Amino acid sequence: MRVSVRMLALGCAATAPMVLASACGSAGDPAPDPAAVFTAAACPSPNVPGLPQLDLGAEFSCGTLTVPEDRSRPDGRRIELAVTRLGATSATPRPDPLVYLTGGPGGPAPASAAEVAPLGLNRDRDVLFLGQRGTMHSDPFLACPEIDEFQAAQTALSPLDPATAPLDVEATRTCRDRVTGGGYDLGAYDTAENAADVADLRVALGLDEWNVYGVSYGTDLALTVLRDHPDGIRSVVLDSVVPTQNNIIEGFWPGAAAGYRALFDACAAQPACAEAYPGLEDEFTATVNRLAVAPLTVDLSGRRVVLDGYTFANLVIQQSLAPGNYAGLPALVHATATGDGVPAATALLGTVTPPGLIGYGLTFGVFCGEQTAFTDRGQVAATAKQVLPDFPDAVLSLVPQAARIFDDCDVWDVPASDVRVHEPTGSNVPTLLLTGSLDAVTPPSQARTAAATLSRSEVLEFPGLGHDVLQSSDCAPAVTIGFLEQPTGDYDTSCLTRVQMPVFTTG
C-alpha cells in the first residue's frame, strides 16, 4: 500500500429532507467532546526528517488538540493531535479560517502544510491543518516501519508470486503486535472518531464558523463532518472525491478502468499520439497479461526492479497521483510493451513513499473497519472483472494501491464500523467539487455521485489533471480562493477554459 505525500452554521432544519437523519447526525455517532483542549506548542523542527524543503517557516504556528481516544469511554485514554496554522497574509484576516483535511488515510498533515503554503490559500484567512489521529507528529503516531521496509523491498519482488504474500502479512502482523503492546484501541482510529476530532477543533479554537477543504480520503472525512457535525460549516471544497456511500476498496478497479479509458481516449484525440501508438489500449492489456505470466526484471544501476502484470497495471494508476506524470505515460506503456522496462521501473521507484510518513493505524482502521468489512475478495474481484474483462484473474485478485488489503485486515483485526458510516451526505452548505479528468483513483464520476445529494454544489472537471487537483494547476487555487470569498455563487471559474490536456510525448 503506497500513500503519496501528495494522497455558515447549518442546523438540521436546513438539510435536504431526503437525507435529514444522516445530516443531523445519528444517535451512535461519536459526539464532539466538550473537554477537548487546544494547547499552543512549538512547531516540529525538522518537520519531516530528511526533507528540509518541508520545514515550517515563521508564517506557521502550531499546537495540539487533546481528545478522547474513544468517545464511548470518556474517562479512558486521551490522545493528542498535531495542529498547524498557516497565518493569513492579509492585515485584516477574515474570521472564518479554512481547515485542510489531508488524504491517505494516514497521510501527514504537517507535510501537506508545507506543500500547500505556496498556493496562496491563506491570502485572506488562516489555514488550519489537523493532524488526524494516529498520524505524524500526533501522539500516538501509529507508524509501521516494518511495512515501510516491505514496501521499499517489494519493488524487487513480484506481488503475484505466492512467496511475496507471507512477507506482506508478516510486516503487518509485526507492526500490529508492536502497536497493541502500547495498549492502544486500534478500533478507535476511524472516520467517525476522526470527524468528531475535526468538530472538536473548531469549538476548542472558539470559532463560530469555518470552511472545510478535503482531498482524497480527506473528502470522505469532510463529507462525514458535514453529515454528522454540520454546525459552523460555512462552505466545503472537495478535491478528488470519495463519496461516503462508496466502498473505497470495491471501487479501486472501476476507478482504474475509468482512468485507463480516459488515458486511451486522450491519446487517440491527439494526432501525434494516435499515430505513434495506434493500438495503445490493446498493447496495454496484452502487456498486463504477458507480465502476469512472465514478469520483466530490470537492473537500474545495480538495483533490481520486477514488473509483473499487477505492478504494471497499478503503476499506470499511481501515475495519476502526482502532477507531471501523464505526458510520458503512453510512451511508458509502449516501451514496456516492446520489452524496455527502464521507464516503468524508474517510475515505480518514484512511487515509494519515504519511510516514517504514514500513520498506518488510521490507514487500516479506515480500510478494514469501514471498507473490507462491508465487502469481500470475491465481490471485489467480480466487480473488477466486469469493468476489466480482459485482465487476468490473478491480477484482479489483488487490489490497486493496497494489493493484499484483505490479508492485512485479517491480521489488523479491528471491528466493523457502524453501517451508518456509508450513509450519503446531504446538505445545502455551498460545496465546490474539484476533479481531474485523468484521475485513475477517484474519477470524475465520484464527484458527481457526491454532488447528487448536495443541493448547492458545483462540480468542476479539470481536463488533463489527475489526483489532487489543487496542487496540480494554478487555476484550482484561484478558483478555490474565489469560491471561499463568494461561496453562494458568482466566483470566477474562467481560468478553467485555459486548462488543457497534456501534450503526450512520442519520442
N, C-alpha and C positions, 0 to 999 in steps of 0.2 A: 504494500500500500504506500503510495508516494503522495505526499501533500506538498504543493508548492507554497513558498513564502508568499508567492503571489496568489503555489485557493485566500393643534387645538385640543384641548381636553375634550374627550368624546365619551359621553355616557352611553349606557346601553340603549336608551331610548332613541338614539340617533342611528342605530345599526340597522342594516338591511334585515327585514323580517325573516327572510328565508334561512338566515343563519344566526338568529338572535341569540339562541342559547350559547353557541360557541363564542360569539363576540363578547358576551357579557362575562365569560369565564365559566368554568364548570366547577361543581362543588368539590371535585377531587383534585383540582389544580393547586400546586403549591402557592400559597398566598405570600405576597411580599412581607418581609419581616420588619416590624416596627422598630426593632432594636438594631437594625443594620447601621453600621457606623462607617463613615469615611474619615480617614486619617491622612493628613499630608505627610509625604515622605520624600526623600531624595530620589531622583531618577537613577535607575541602574546604570553603572558605568564599569565595563563596557555594556552596551545594550545587548548586543549579540556577539559573544566572543569570536574573534577571528574575522569579523565583518565590520571594520571601523566605519564604513560608509553608512551603517545603520545606527550609529551613535546618536543620541538625543542632544540637541543644542539648547541654547538659552531660551528658545521660544517654547520649550516644553516645561511642564511641571508634572509632578507625579504624586501618587498616594496609594492607599489600599482601601478596599471595601471589605468589611468583615461581615460575614453572613453565616447562617447555619449550613452545615454540610447537608443535612436532611431536615427539611422544614416540618416533617411529621414528628420530629424529635427536637423540639425547641430547646431542650436542656442538653442536647448532645454536642458533639464536636462542632467548633466554629472554624471556618476557613477564611483565608484572605485572598482577595482578587486584586491583581495589579490594575491600576487606573493611570492612564497617561493623558494629559491635557495639552493640546496644541493651541496656544493662545491666539486670539483673533488679532489680525494686523490693524484693524480699524481702531481709532482712538475712542470710538463710541460703539462698542460691540453690541449686537442685539442680545436680548436676554434669553433667547431660546437656542442653546447650542445644538450641535449635531453629534449624535453618538454613533460611532462606527463599529459595526459588528463584523469581525473577520470570519473567514471560512475555515475549511478543514474537513470535518470538525476537528478541533485541536490545534488550529493554527495560532501563531504567536502575534498577539495584538501589538506589543511594543515594536516588533519589526515592521508591522504594517504601518504604524505611526510614522516611522522614518521614511517609508516609501511614499506615503500619501502626502506628506508635508509639502513637497514641491508643487502639488496640483492646485493650490490656492483655495481650497475649500474653507479655509479659516479667514477669508477676506473680511467678513462681516460678523462672524460668530466663532466662538471656541469650538474645537472638535475634540470630543472625548473618545478614547479608545479603552474599552473594557476588556481586560484580560479574562477570558472566560474560565470557569472553574477547571482546575487541573492543568492549566496551560502555563507557558513560560513566564517566570517572574511572579506567578501566583504561588500560594502555599496551601496545599501541596502542589508541586509540579509533577504530574504523573507521566514522566517521560519513560521511554523504553530504549535505553542504549543497545539492548540486545536486538531489538527489531531494527534499529538504525544500522547496526553492523550487518544484519542479514540482508537488508535492502541493498546496501553497498555491494555485498558479495554476490547478490543474485544476478548482477549483470553478467557474471561469468557462468551462470547456470541456465538451464532450460526449465522454466516453470512447468512445462508439460512432462518433464522427466519425473517419474514416481519417486525418485530418490530425493527430489527437492522438497516434497511435501513435509516430511518429518523435520527438516531443518527449519522451515517456516513455523510449524506448530511448536517446536521446542523453544524458539525465540520468544513466542507469545507466552508460552507456559512459564518460562523462566522469569519474564517480566512480571507476570501476574503474581507468581509466588513471592517475589520480592516486594511488590507494592502492597499486597494484602498483609505482609508482615508488619506494615505500619499501622494496621487497623482501620484503613480507610474503607468506607462503604462505597464500593465501585458502582452500585446501582443508583447512587445519588448524582452521578456525573452524567446528566442527560439534559435534553432540551427544556423540559418542564422546569427543572430547578434553575437552569441557565436563564430562562426567561424571567423567572422571579428575581434573579440577581439583577437583571437589567432594570426591572421596575424599582428595585430597592435603591439602585444608584441614583435615579432621578430624585427620589424622596430624600435620600441621605444628603444630596447636594443642595436641597432646598429649592429645586427648580419647579416652577409652575407648569412649564411645558418645554418640550424639546422636539427635535426632529430625529428620525431614525434612518440610518443607512445600513444595509446588509449586503454582503457579496457572497455568492455561492451558498455554503451551509449557513452563512450569516443571514441569508434571505429567509430560510426556514425558521431561524431563530427570530428574526424581525417579525415575520408573519405570526409566529406564536405569541410574541409580546403584544402585537396588535390585537390578536384574538382574545387572549386571556388577561391582559393587563393594559387596556386601551387608554386609561387615564393619562392625560398630559401629553398625548402624542399629537403634534401639530401637522406633521407630514411624514411621508415614508418614501425612501428611494430603495428600490430592489434591483440589484445588478447580478445578472447570471442566475436566474431564478430557480429555486427549488420549492414548489408548492407544498404546503403542509400535507395535502391529501395524497401526494405521490410517495411511492416506496422507492427510495433512492437506489437501493441495490437492484431491484427489479427493473428500474429504468435506465441503468447504465448501458446495456447493449442497445436498446432502442435509441438512446441519445447518440450513441456511437454511429448507428446506422444513419441517423439524420445528418450527422456531421460528415460521414463519408459521402453521402449523396450531395450535400452542399458543395463539397470539395470537387467532386467529379463534374458537377454541373458548372461550377465556376471555371474550371479548366476548359471545358468544352465551349464556353462562351467567349474565350479569348483565342483568336485565330492562331497565334503562335504556339500556345499551349496545346490546343486541339491538334495542330499539325505535328508537333513533336511527340505527343503522347495520345495517339488516336484511340487506343484501347485501354486507357488508364484504369477504368473500373475492372475490366476482366483481368488485366495484368495484376492488379492489387489482389483480387480474390484468388487467382491462381497461385500467387506467391504465398499468401497465408496458408493455403492448402499444402503447398510444397514444403514450406518450412515446418509445418506441423509434423511432417514425416521425417524430414532431413534438415535439421537446424544448420544454420550457417555460422561458422566460427570465424571471428575477425580478430586479428592481432593489431592493437593500436599501441605502438611503441612499447611492446612487451606486456601490455595489459590485454587479457583475453576477454572478449565480449561474445556472447552467444545470442543469436537471433533465431528464435523459433516462431511458430505461427502465432501464438498468443502474444509474445513480446512485440512482434512486428505490428499486429493489429492494434495493440494497446498503445504503441508508440505514436501512431498516427492520431489517436485520440489525445494523448498527452501533449502533442504539439499545439493544440488549441488552448492550452492553459496559460501560455505566455505570449505576448505580442512579438511579432517579428519572425515567427517560425513558418508562416504559411507560404511565403513567396517561393521557398525552395522545396515545398513538400511534394509536388508532383515529380520533380526531378529525383527526390529521395526515393519515392516509390519505384520509379522506373529503374534507378540504379540497383536497388535491391533485387528487383525482378530479373535483372540481367546479370546477377551474380556479384555485384560490387556492394558489399555490406558496409564499407567505410562510412558513408554519410549517415546511415541509420545507426551504426554503432556509436559514432561520435555524438549524435543527437541523444541516444539512450543514456550515455554517461551524463549528459547535461540535465537529465530529468531527476537525478538522485538528489533528494533534499539533504542539505548539510545536517550532520547529527546534532541532536540536542535542541531542536526547534519545536518538535511536535509533542503535544500532550495526548498521548495515546489512551489515557484513561477516559478522556472525553470522546476521542475517536471511537473507541469500542463501545462506550456507554450509549452513544447515539446509534451507530451502525448495528449493534447487537440487540439492544433493548427495544429500539424503535423500528428497525428495518428487517433484519433476518428473522426476528421473532414473529413477523407477520407475513412471511413467505417461506419458500424452501428451495433447495437446489433444483428440484425438478421443475418447479414453476418458472424459476429464473431462466433455466436452460430452454424450456418450451417457448417462453416469450422471446428469447434471443433467436431461436430457430425460425420463428415467424417473420422476424424482420431481416434476418441474415441467413436465408435458407441454404446458401451455397458455402457457408463456412463449415469447417469440420466440427463434429460434435465435441471433440477433445478441447478445442479452443473455446467453444461456447460453454463448456462445463466450468470454466473459470470466469471470474468477474472482472471487468475493466477496473483499473486502479486499485483493486483490492482482491487479488486473484483468489485467495483461499479464505475469504471472509467468513464462510460458514464454519470451516475448521477453526479459525481464530475465535469465533464467537462461542463454539462449543467449549473451548478452553477458558475464555474470559468469564463465561458463566454468570451473566447478570440477568435479573428477572425481566420479563417482558413489560414494556410500558403500558399504561392505561390506553385503551383503544382510542380515546379522545385525542391522543397526540396527532392522529391523522384527520381530524375534522378540518374542513376547509375554513379559511379565514374570510369573513365577510365584514366590510366596513365601508363607511363613506368618508374616511380620512383621505385627503388628497394623496395619491400614490403615483410615483413615476417608476416605470419598469424599463430597465435597460437590458438589451440582449444583443449578442453578436451573431450574425448570420452564419458564421463558420464554427460556432461553438459545438463541439462534439461531446461535451459533458452535460451542459444544461442548454439544450437547443431552444430556439425561439418559441416553439410550441409550448414549452413550460411556462414562459412568461404569460402567454395568452390564457393558459389554464388558471393561473393565479389571478389574473385580471378579471376573470369572469364573475367573481364574487366581490370585486372591489369597485363600487359604483362610481367612484370619482378617480378613475385611473387612466393612464395613458401608457401604451407600450411603444417604445422607440427601438426599432431594429437597426443596428449599425452594420452596413454592408462590409464584408471582408474582415470583420473582427471576430475573435474567439471569446474565450472566457475572461472575466474581469474587464468589462468594457471601460470602466472609469480610468484604469491605468493604461489603456491601450490606444487612447485617442485624445487629442486636445479638445475635441468637440464635447466629449462626455462631461468633463469637469465644468465647462462653460454652461452647458445645458443644466447640469445639476445645481450650480450656483443660481442660475436664473429661476429654476423651479423653487428653490428654497426661499427666494425673495418673493415669488408670486405663485405659491402652490395651488391657488384656486384657478389659475389659468393666465394666459397672455404672456407666458415666458417664451423666450426666443429659442426656437429649435432649427433655425435656418442653416446653421453650420452642418447639420446632418446631410444636406444635399451635396456637400463637398467631401464627404467621407466615401472613399471608393475602394473597390476590390483591389487587393494587391496584384501587381503585375507578376505573374509566375515566371520564374527563371527557367530557361530551356537549354542552358549550356551544360 
